[in-house]
Amino acid sequence: MPNPTITGSSYAGEFAGKYLAASLFSADTLDQGAITILPNVKYKAAMKVGAFSNIVRSADCDFDATTSGLTLTEKVLTPTELQVNLQICKKELHADWEAAQMGYSAFDSLPPLFSDFVIGQVAAEVAKATESSIWSGTAGEGSFDGFLTLGLNDSSVNDITAEAITSANVIAQMGLVVDSAVANAPGIMGKEDLTLYVSINVAQAYIRALGGFASGIGAAGTDSKGTQWYNGGQLSFEGIPIFVAKGSGSNKMYLTTKSNLYFGTGLLDDRNEVKVIDMSDIDGSQNVRVIMRYTAGVQIGVGSDLVLYS
């Protein structure tokens, strides 16, 4: 079979929004709806944060608004413009694509067009980068400020200095996070979307602890099943659902509500662009150029409603 050829009318963005949705929303945090998504942010999204004071007072016959008030502050989510400029030789992906078409792949649904195959490979890398930026990103080359950076720069966030998490101390450290919320952010306790976001190593240490490696659990672990107790289901701590933030660095925990963490993207923005350009008709080479342009960013709603263990 000759090398796959992308026709002269190379794919040039007619379905850019769909491809970008696939790549961005396949980031684990977004795919599972673990935070609030704000699509179609043209330039920036301003979120009003209100704080009431003294709204309840003893009853009398008068109307007096001077004894109570509403203080409004503003949080702004400004998605960062990002891009992919990639040049690859068609031969590098030809073998994988050809094998897929011949049924030698473990996946049932595969793109019939080589251009779709290339975009799928790139989209997977975009999703990985997006997941990392959401939690650990810093404004710089190819990234945006993630929740860790924003939280550390927000003086109203309830900070806890992290320790190296092990199966021996993970339960106690999770308890510190919850205790901080009870003391400093009691309003979030009991909320339906309250979530404890943890790093991969924290989740694994917790699973091991419940398997019998923590004091008070017993050597037989949860349900007396030892290390076989966990089968990949939903984890929780003191009734609070746990979400494993795969893009987070080690020894990190965030306790807040899903509705307090925001991701914004200009998914249908005019700046979105996906192109696959076959260079063979342009310069005679076997190269393919992939271009993606999109925007993404995150923001914390109310800093005081977040406990950050870092």
C-alpha positions as a Python dict, from the first residue, in 0.01 Angstrom:
ca = {
    (1, 'M'): (0, 0, 0),
    (2, 'P'): (148, 341, -94),
    (3, 'N'): (191, 610, 168),
    (4, 'P'): (-143, 762, 267),
    (5, 'T'): (-200, 1093, 94),
    (6, 'I'): (-402, 1382, 224),
    (7, 'T'): (-563, 1546, -76),
    (8, 'G'): (-476, 1893, -194),
    (9, 'S'): (-785, 2022, -16),
    (10, 'S'): (-623, 1943, 318),
    (11, 'Y'): (-846, 1943, 624),
    (12, 'A'): (-869, 2309, 727),
    (13, 'G'): (-1091, 2358, 1026),
    (14, 'E'): (-1452, 2311, 916),
    (15, 'F'): (-1514, 2105, 1231),
    (16, 'A'): (-1254, 2276, 1447),
    (17, 'G'): (-1490, 2316, 1740),
    (18, 'K'): (-1565, 1944, 1746),
    (19, 'Y'): (-1201, 1841, 1738),
    (20, 'L'): (-1108, 2091, 2008),
    (21, 'A'): (-1396, 1974, 2222),
    (22, 'A'): (-1267, 1620, 2190),
    (23, 'S'): (-913, 1716, 2285),
    (24, 'L'): (-994, 1958, 2566),
    (25, 'F'): (-1283, 1771, 2723),
    (26, 'S'): (-1095, 1441, 2714),
    (27, 'A'): (-880, 1585, 2989),
    (28, 'D'): (-987, 1370, 3283),
    (29, 'T'): (-1100, 1654, 3510),
    (30, 'L'): (-1323, 1801, 3239),
    (31, 'D'): (-1440, 1470, 3095),
    (32, 'Q'): (-1577, 1365, 3433),
    (33, 'G'): (-1734, 1703, 3510),
    (34, 'A'): (-1524, 1741, 3824),
    (35, 'I'): (-1525, 2121, 3796),
    (36, 'T'): (-1752, 2381, 3640),
    (37, 'I'): (-1699, 2439, 3266),
    (38, 'L'): (-1762, 2778, 3109),
    (39, 'P'): (-1763, 2732, 2729),
    (40, 'N'): (-1766, 3007, 2467),
    (41, 'V'): (-1568, 3263, 2668),
    (42, 'K'): (-1491, 3516, 2394),
    (43, 'Y'): (-1227, 3714, 2583),
    (44, 'K'): (-1281, 3693, 2957),
    (45, 'A'): (-1552, 3595, 3204),
    (46, 'A'): (-1615, 3814, 3509),
    (47, 'M'): (-1761, 3634, 3811),
    (48, 'K'): (-1921, 3842, 4084),
    (49, 'V'): (-1853, 3728, 4439),
    (50, 'G'): (-2090, 3872, 4700),
    (51, 'A'): (-2052, 3894, 5078),
    (52, 'F'): (-2350, 4000, 5292),
    (53, 'S'): (-2313, 4156, 5634),
    (54, 'N'): (-2565, 4208, 5916),
    (55, 'I'): (-2871, 4128, 5706),
    (56, 'V'): (-3071, 4000, 6005),
    (57, 'R'): (-3164, 4245, 6282),
    (58, 'S'): (-3431, 4293, 6541),
    (59, 'A'): (-3770, 4383, 6397),
    (60, 'D'): (-3922, 4734, 6417),
    (61, 'C'): (-4153, 4947, 6205),
    (62, 'D'): (-3885, 5116, 5996),
    (63, 'F'): (-3683, 5028, 5687),
    (64, 'D'): (-3316, 5088, 5748),
    (65, 'A'): (-3068, 4959, 5493),
    (66, 'T'): (-2769, 5130, 5655),
    (67, 'T'): (-2715, 4856, 5911),
    (68, 'S'): (-2657, 4583, 5653),
    (69, 'G'): (-2484, 4563, 5320),
    (70, 'L'): (-2353, 4368, 5026),
    (71, 'T'): (-1990, 4380, 4924),
    (72, 'L'): (-1920, 4269, 4569),
    (73, 'T'): (-1580, 4161, 4446),
    (74, 'E'): (-1491, 4030, 4104),
    (75, 'K'): (-1296, 3728, 3986),
    (76, 'V'): (-1194, 3727, 3621),
    (77, 'L'): (-1126, 3417, 3413),
    (78, 'T'): (-920, 3505, 3108),
    (79, 'P'): (-845, 3202, 2888),
    (80, 'T'): (-492, 3186, 2751),
    (81, 'E'): (-439, 3158, 2377),
    (82, 'L'): (-255, 2834, 2298),
    (83, 'Q'): (-146, 2658, 1983),
    (84, 'V'): (3, 2343, 1836),
    (85, 'N'): (249, 2377, 1546),
    (86, 'L'): (370, 2029, 1457),
    (87, 'Q'): (545, 1887, 1154),
    (88, 'I'): (573, 1510, 1112),
    (89, 'C'): (670, 1274, 835),
    (90, 'K'): (379, 1069, 707),
    (91, 'K'): (594, 759, 729),
    (92, 'E'): (617, 797, 1108),
    (93, 'L'): (243, 734, 1152),
    (94, 'H'): (180, 528, 840),
    (95, 'A'): (248, 190, 1003),
    (96, 'D'): (14, 256, 1296),
    (97, 'W'): (-263, 388, 1072),
    (98, 'E'): (-229, 102, 821),
    (99, 'A'): (-237, -158, 1100),
    (100, 'A'): (-548, 4, 1243),
    (101, 'Q'): (-724, -16, 907),
    (102, 'M'): (-634, -386, 878),
    (103, 'G'): (-793, -461, 1215),
    (104, 'Y'): (-476, -517, 1415),
    (105, 'S'): (-577, -269, 1684),
    (106, 'A'): (-742, -331, 2020),
    (107, 'F'): (-974, -35, 1958),
    (108, 'D'): (-1307, -88, 1787),
    (109, 'S'): (-1364, 264, 1658),
    (110, 'L'): (-1084, 415, 1452),
    (111, 'P'): (-1079, 711, 1212),
    (112, 'P'): (-1099, 597, 849),
    (113, 'L'): (-911, 905, 722),
    (114, 'F'): (-542, 961, 782),
    (115, 'S'): (-608, 1328, 864),
    (116, 'D'): (-847, 1224, 1140),
    (117, 'F'): (-590, 976, 1270),
    (118, 'V'): (-324, 1249, 1292),
    (119, 'I'): (-562, 1487, 1468),
    (120, 'G'): (-656, 1212, 1715),
    (121, 'Q'): (-292, 1157, 1807),
    (122, 'V'): (-235, 1530, 1859),
    (123, 'A'): (-563, 1574, 2047),
    (124, 'A'): (-455, 1314, 2302),
    (125, 'E'): (-141, 1517, 2375),
    (126, 'V'): (-345, 1838, 2401),
    (127, 'A'): (-573, 1669, 2654),
    (128, 'K'): (-275, 1558, 2863),
    (129, 'A'): (-127, 1909, 2859),
    (130, 'T'): (-463, 2062, 2950),
    (131, 'E'): (-509, 1826, 3246),
    (132, 'S'): (-164, 1917, 3378),
    (133, 'S'): (-221, 2292, 3335),
    (134, 'I'): (-559, 2284, 3512),
    (135, 'W'): (-397, 2174, 3837),
    (136, 'S'): (-25, 2251, 3816),
    (137, 'G'): (14, 2506, 3538),
    (138, 'T'): (200, 2834, 3558),
    (139, 'A'): (162, 3117, 3310),
    (140, 'G'): (440, 3050, 3064),
    (141, 'E'): (517, 2868, 2744),
    (142, 'G'): (227, 2641, 2651),
    (143, 'S'): (45, 2666, 2983),
    (144, 'F'): (-177, 2882, 3205),
    (145, 'D'): (-205, 2941, 3579),
    (146, 'G'): (-361, 2632, 3737),
    (147, 'F'): (-548, 2593, 4064),
    (148, 'L'): (-228, 2543, 4265),
    (149, 'T'): (-73, 2866, 4139),
    (150, 'L'): (-396, 3061, 4183),
    (151, 'G'): (-451, 2918, 4531),
    (152, 'L'): (-101, 3000, 4651),
    (153, 'N'): (-141, 3358, 4528),
    (154, 'D'): (-481, 3407, 4698),
    (155, 'S'): (-444, 3515, 5060),
    (156, 'S'): (-804, 3417, 5139),
    (157, 'V'): (-741, 3049, 5062),
    (158, 'N'): (-703, 2824, 5368),
    (159, 'D'): (-351, 2685, 5335),
    (160, 'I'): (-206, 2374, 5498),
    (161, 'T'): (162, 2288, 5466),
    (162, 'A'): (196, 1945, 5312),
    (163, 'E'): (391, 1646, 5433),
    (164, 'A'): (515, 1357, 5224),
    (165, 'I'): (207, 1135, 5211),
    (166, 'T'): (235, 767, 5302),
    (167, 'S'): (-15, 496, 5389),
    (168, 'A'): (72, 557, 5754),
    (169, 'N'): (-19, 928, 5763),
    (170, 'V'): (-264, 979, 5476),
    (171, 'I'): (-580, 941, 5687),
    (172, 'A'): (-454, 1188, 5948),
    (173, 'Q'): (-355, 1440, 5677),
    (174, 'M'): (-693, 1411, 5506),
    (175, 'G'): (-845, 1474, 5847),
    (176, 'L'): (-646, 1798, 5876),
    (177, 'V'): (-793, 1917, 5547),
    (178, 'V'): (-1149, 1845, 5658),
    (179, 'D'): (-1089, 1998, 6002),
    (180, 'S'): (-964, 2317, 5835),
    (181, 'A'): (-1283, 2338, 5629),
    (182, 'V'): (-1499, 2286, 5937),
    (183, 'A'): (-1315, 2563, 6119),
    (184, 'N'): (-1257, 2812, 5837),
    (185, 'A'): (-1511, 2733, 5563),
    (186, 'P'): (-1809, 2573, 5738),
    (187, 'G'): (-2044, 2690, 5463),
    (188, 'I'): (-1911, 2432, 5217),
    (189, 'M'): (-1958, 2137, 5452),
    (190, 'G'): (-2258, 1928, 5356),
    (191, 'K'): (-2284, 2086, 5010),
    (192, 'E'): (-2396, 1837, 4747),
    (193, 'D'): (-2097, 1905, 4523),
    (194, 'L'): (-1836, 1912, 4798),
    (195, 'T'): (-1531, 1722, 4671),
    (196, 'L'): (-1187, 1630, 4798),
    (197, 'Y'): (-945, 1653, 4505),
    (198, 'V'): (-623, 1458, 4563),
    (199, 'S'): (-301, 1372, 4380),
    (200, 'I'): (-248, 1023, 4242),
    (201, 'N'): (1, 936, 4518),
    (202, 'V'): (-243, 1052, 4787),
    (203, 'A'): (-521, 836, 4644),
    (204, 'Q'): (-292, 535, 4620),
    (205, 'A'): (-170, 583, 4977),
    (206, 'Y'): (-532, 603, 5094),
    (207, 'I'): (-621, 280, 4909),
    (208, 'R'): (-324, 107, 5067),
    (209, 'A'): (-409, 243, 5411),
    (210, 'L'): (-762, 102, 5388),
    (211, 'G'): (-610, -226, 5281),
    (212, 'G'): (-461, -269, 5627),
    (213, 'F'): (-156, -45, 5629),
    (214, 'A'): (-285, 224, 5865),
    (215, 'S'): (-324, 221, 6242),
    (216, 'G'): (-677, 144, 6355),
    (217, 'I'): (-775, -25, 6028),
    (218, 'G'): (-655, -372, 6122),
    (219, 'A'): (-423, -592, 5921),
    (220, 'A'): (-715, -740, 5728),
    (221, 'G'): (-820, -398, 5597),
    (222, 'T'): (-1161, -286, 5473),
    (223, 'D'): (-1419, -566, 5473),
    (224, 'S'): (-1136, -798, 5583),
    (225, 'K'): (-1017, -816, 5222),
    (226, 'G'): (-669, -675, 5271),
    (227, 'T'): (-516, -519, 4963),
    (228, 'Q'): (-786, -681, 4747),
    (229, 'W'): (-1063, -460, 4886),
    (230, 'Y'): (-1046, -191, 4614),
    (231, 'N'): (-1187, -263, 4268),
    (232, 'G'): (-1166, 80, 4110),
    (233, 'G'): (-1488, 228, 4246),
    (234, 'Q'): (-1563, 568, 4396),
    (235, 'L'): (-1344, 667, 4690),
    (236, 'S'): (-1470, 882, 4975),
    (237, 'F'): (-1342, 1020, 5304),
    (238, 'E'): (-1585, 1083, 5591),
    (239, 'G'): (-1868, 1088, 5339),
    (240, 'I'): (-1692, 1334, 5105),
    (241, 'P'): (-1636, 1207, 4747),
    (242, 'I'): (-1273, 1191, 4637),
    (243, 'F'): (-1165, 1290, 4287),
    (244, 'V'): (-818, 1188, 4171),
    (245, 'A'): (-666, 1494, 4002),
    (246, 'K'): (-423, 1327, 3764),
    (247, 'G'): (-269, 1658, 3660),
    (248, 'S'): (-182, 1752, 4015),
    (249, 'G'): (168, 1721, 4155),
    (250, 'S'): (241, 1482, 4441),
    (251, 'N'): (117, 1542, 4798),
    (252, 'K'): (-157, 1788, 4701),
    (253, 'M'): (-519, 1809, 4819),
    (254, 'Y'): (-798, 2057, 4751),
    (255, 'L'): (-1126, 2060, 4942),
    (256, 'T'): (-1402, 2273, 4796),
    (257, 'T'): (-1717, 2248, 4583),
    (258, 'K'): (-1724, 2174, 4212),
    (259, 'S'): (-1912, 2499, 4164),
    (260, 'N'): (-1616, 2692, 4309),
    (261, 'L'): (-1362, 2574, 4049),
    (262, 'Y'): (-1401, 2701, 3692),
    (263, 'F'): (-1255, 2610, 3355),
    (264, 'G'): (-1311, 2848, 3065),
    (265, 'T'): (-1252, 2804, 2693),
    (266, 'G'): (-1353, 2987, 2378),
    (267, 'L'): (-1461, 2662, 2217),
    (268, 'L'): (-1671, 2834, 1952),
    (269, 'D'): (-1448, 3140, 1940),
    (270, 'D'): (-1338, 3262, 1598),
    (271, 'R'): (-977, 3205, 1701),
    (272, 'N'): (-1025, 2827, 1718),
    (273, 'E'): (-855, 2654, 1432),
    (274, 'V'): (-756, 2302, 1335),
    (275, 'K'): (-562, 2235, 1015),
    (276, 'V'): (-383, 1936, 868),
    (277, 'I'): (-171, 2043, 572),
    (278, 'D'): (-9, 1791, 336),
    (279, 'M'): (317, 1953, 227),
    (280, 'S'): (377, 1712, -66),
    (281, 'D'): (198, 1939, -314),
    (282, 'I'): (374, 2245, -174),
    (283, 'D'): (740, 2146, -140),
    (284, 'G'): (746, 1782, -254),
    (285, 'S'): (823, 1649, 94),
    (286, 'Q'): (655, 1370, 290),
    (287, 'N'): (574, 1609, 575),
    (288, 'V'): (238, 1687, 727),
    (289, 'R'): (181, 1999, 933),
    (290, 'V'): (-76, 2007, 1212),
    (291, 'I'): (-202, 2339, 1344),
    (292, 'M'): (-438, 2387, 1638),
    (293, 'R'): (-534, 2715, 1801),
    (294, 'Y'): (-755, 2734, 2108),
    (295, 'T'): (-798, 2905, 2445),
    (296, 'A'): (-813, 2763, 2798),
    (297, 'G'): (-787, 2882, 3158),
    (298, 'V'): (-913, 2826, 3513),
    (299, 'Q'): (-1022, 3037, 3809),
    (300, 'I'): (-1119, 2989, 4174),
    (301, 'G'): (-1452, 3147, 4266),
    (302, 'V'): (-1430, 3214, 4641),
    (303, 'G'): (-1084, 3165, 4783),
    (304, 'S'): (-1204, 3133, 5142),
    (305, 'D'): (-1416, 2834, 5038),
    (306, 'L'): (-1107, 2636, 4941),
    (307, 'V'): (-870, 2438, 5163),
    (308, 'L'): (-538, 2388, 4986),
    (309, 'Y'): (-296, 2124, 5111),
    (310, 'S'): (35, 2186, 4939),
}
